[in-house]
Amino acid sequence: MIKDKVKEIINNDKLKISPEIIAVTKTFPLDEIMPLIEFGHLHFGENKLQEAEKKWTEIKDKHNNLQLHMIGKLQSNKAKSAVKLFDFIHSLDNEKLAKKIAQYENELSKKIKLFIQVNIAEENQKSGILLKDLHNFYNFCTKELFLKVIGLMCLPPVNLDSKKYFEILKLNSEKFNLPDLSMGMSGDWEQAILNGSTYVRLGTAIFGNRKSR
């Protein structure tokens, strides 16, 4: 069962810390998610705002302890809806988005916990702040906009050993004394935790293969 898979991951003897497991529910209907909610799991992740709004708005009203994570690319014109619905955003990746989040936090009187997405391997097809720009961007977000940046997030290159990139992200998080790291998905979550990840984003490892759309 889904809840047994979560227990197995949490109780893995090889891991020295127990991270927060974000159950990534994109494409999965609520009837497949509810057993995990009823089990008491709190952290859930979605990649697309529109899907998240349809799926989670009513459920969050009924279960106000749930923590919803935006883990996909977020357009600045959707920032207000994201601030309203989500508790965490893992994909803060540009100044325009940062300004919009700060604006809507003030309007809605709500603070979001944020991860700066780092383009750890400087891949053209991926979003994220380059390492050479990270210091200035972090200062802009925290000192000028007063955003609550709690950590860094990365998506290592596909088909390469993720360990190297997890180590680099951890070293950079330590420079800013950030407490959290959003690293690791279904294919590399164990290596991510061994390298300090405090939030892992698991979909297939919990729910099985994605539904066709």
C-alpha positions in Angstrom: 0.0 0.0 0.0 1.1 3.6 -0.5 1.4 4.3 3.2 3.6 1.3 3.6 6.0 2.6 1.0 6.3 5.9 2.9 7.0 4.0 6.2 9.7 2.0 4.4 11.5 5.1 3.2 11.3 6.8 6.6 12.5 3.8 8.5 15.5 3.0 6.1 18.3 2.0 8.5 21.0 3.3 6.1 19.8 6.9 6.5 21.1 9.0 9.4 18.4 11.6 9.2 14.7 11.5 8.5 13.8 14.1 5.9 10.3 15.4 5.1 8.9 13.4 2.3 6.9 15.4 -0.3 4.5 13.0 -1.9 4.3 14.3 -5.5 0.8 13.9 -6.6 0.7 15.4 -10.1 -1.7 13.5 -12.4 -2.9 11.3 -9.5 -6.6 11.7 -8.5 -7.7 12.4 -5.0 -9.1 8.9 -4.4 -5.5 7.6 -4.7 -4.1 10.4 -2.5 -6.7 10.2 0.3 -5.3 7.0 1.9 -2.0 8.9 2.5 -3.8 11.9 3.9 -5.9 9.6 6.2 -2.6 7.9 7.3 -1.5 11.3 8.6 1.0 12.3 5.9 1.3 16.1 5.7 3.6 17.1 2.8 2.3 17.0 -0.8 3.7 18.5 -4.0 2.3 19.6 -7.3 4.0 20.8 -10.5 1.2 22.8 -12.1 -0.9 25.5 -10.4 -4.1 24.8 -12.3 -4.1 21.1 -11.4 -3.3 22.0 -7.8 -6.1 24.5 -7.4 -8.7 22.0 -8.7 -7.4 19.2 -6.5 -6.3 20.8 -3.3 -8.4 23.9 -2.6 -11.3 22.1 -0.9 -9.1 19.4 0.7 -6.9 22.0 2.3 -9.9 23.8 3.8 -10.9 20.5 5.5 -7.4 19.5 6.5 -5.7 22.7 7.5 -2.5 21.0 8.7 -1.6 19.8 5.2 1.5 21.4 3.7 1.4 21.9 -0.1 4.6 22.4 -2.1 4.9 24.0 -5.5 7.7 22.1 -7.1 7.3 23.0 -10.7 8.1 26.1 -12.8 6.1 29.1 -11.6 5.2 32.0 -13.9 5.2 35.4 -12.3 1.7 36.1 -13.5 0.4 33.1 -11.4 2.3 34.1 -8.3 -0.8 35.5 -6.4 -2.7 32.2 -6.8 0.4 30.3 -5.8 1.0 32.3 -2.6 -2.7 31.9 -1.7 -2.7 28.1 -2.1 0.8 26.8 -1.4 2.8 26.8 1.8 6.2 26.2 0.1 7.6 27.2 -3.3 10.6 25.3 -4.4 11.2 27.0 -7.7 12.1 30.6 -7.0 14.4 31.3 -10.0 14.3 35.0 -11.0 13.9 38.5 -9.7 10.5 39.2 -11.3 9.0 36.2 -9.6 10.6 37.2 -6.3 9.1 40.7 -6.5 5.6 39.3 -7.3 5.8 36.8 -4.4 6.8 39.6 -2.0 3.9 41.8 -3.3 1.3 39.1 -2.8 2.6 38.0 0.5 2.0 41.6 1.7 -1.5 41.7 0.1 -2.6 38.3 1.5 -0.8 38.7 4.8 0.9 35.3 4.3 4.5 34.2 4.4 5.7 31.4 2.1 8.7 29.2 2.8 10.9 29.4 -0.3 13.7 27.5 -1.9 15.9 29.1 -4.5 16.2 26.9 -7.5 19.8 26.6 -8.6 20.8 25.6 -12.1 23.5 23.4 -10.7 25.0 22.2 -14.0 24.3 25.3 -16.0 21.9 23.5 -18.4 20.3 25.7 -21.0 17.0 23.8 -20.9 16.5 24.3 -17.1 15.5 27.2 -15.0 17.4 28.3 -12.0 20.0 30.7 -10.6 23.5 30.1 -11.7 26.0 29.5 -8.8 27.9 32.6 -9.7 24.8 34.7 -9.3 23.5 33.0 -6.2 25.0 35.3 -3.6 23.5 38.5 -5.2 20.1 36.8 -5.7 20.0 35.5 -2.2 20.8 39.0 -0.8 18.1 40.6 -3.1 15.5 38.1 -1.9 16.2 38.3 1.8 17.6 41.8 2.4 15.6 43.8 -0.1 12.3 41.8 -0.3 12.5 40.2 3.1 11.4 36.8 1.7 11.7 33.7 3.8 14.3 31.7 2.0 14.8 28.5 3.9 17.0 26.6 1.5 18.2 25.7 -2.0 16.7 23.3 -4.6 18.3 21.6 -7.6 17.5 19.2 -10.4 20.7 17.3 -11.3 21.3 16.4 -15.0 19.5 13.3 -16.2 21.6 10.1 -16.5 24.5 11.4 -14.5 25.6 10.6 -11.0 23.6 13.0 -8.8 26.0 12.8 -5.8 28.4 15.4 -7.2 25.6 18.0 -7.6 24.1 17.2 -4.2 27.5 17.8 -2.6 27.9 21.1 -4.5 24.4 22.3 -3.4 25.0 21.4 0.2 28.3 23.3 0.3 26.5 26.4 -1.1 23.7 26.1 1.4 26.2 26.1 4.2 27.6 29.4 3.0 24.3 31.1 3.7 23.6 29.1 6.8 20.4 27.8 5.2 18.7 25.0 7.2 17.1 23.1 4.3 17.8 21.4 1.0 15.2 20.3 -1.5 17.1 17.5 -3.3 16.2 14.0 -4.5 13.5 12.4 -6.5 12.4 8.8 -6.9 15.6 7.8 -8.7 18.1 9.3 -6.4 16.4 10.1 -3.1 18.7 7.9 -1.0 21.8 9.6 -2.2 20.2 13.0 -1.7 19.5 12.2 1.9 23.0 10.9 2.5 24.2 14.3 1.3 22.0 16.3 3.6 18.6 16.7 1.9 15.8 17.7 4.3 13.0 17.6 1.7 12.8 14.8 -0.9 10.2 14.9 -3.8 8.8 11.4 -4.4 6.1 10.5 -6.9 6.8 7.2 -8.6 8.5 5.7 -5.5 5.2 6.2 -3.6 2.4 6.1 -6.1 3.9 4.0 -9.0 4.0 5.1 -12.6 2.4 8.3 -13.7 -1.0 8.3 -15.3 -1.2 9.1 -19.0 -2.7 12.4 -19.7 
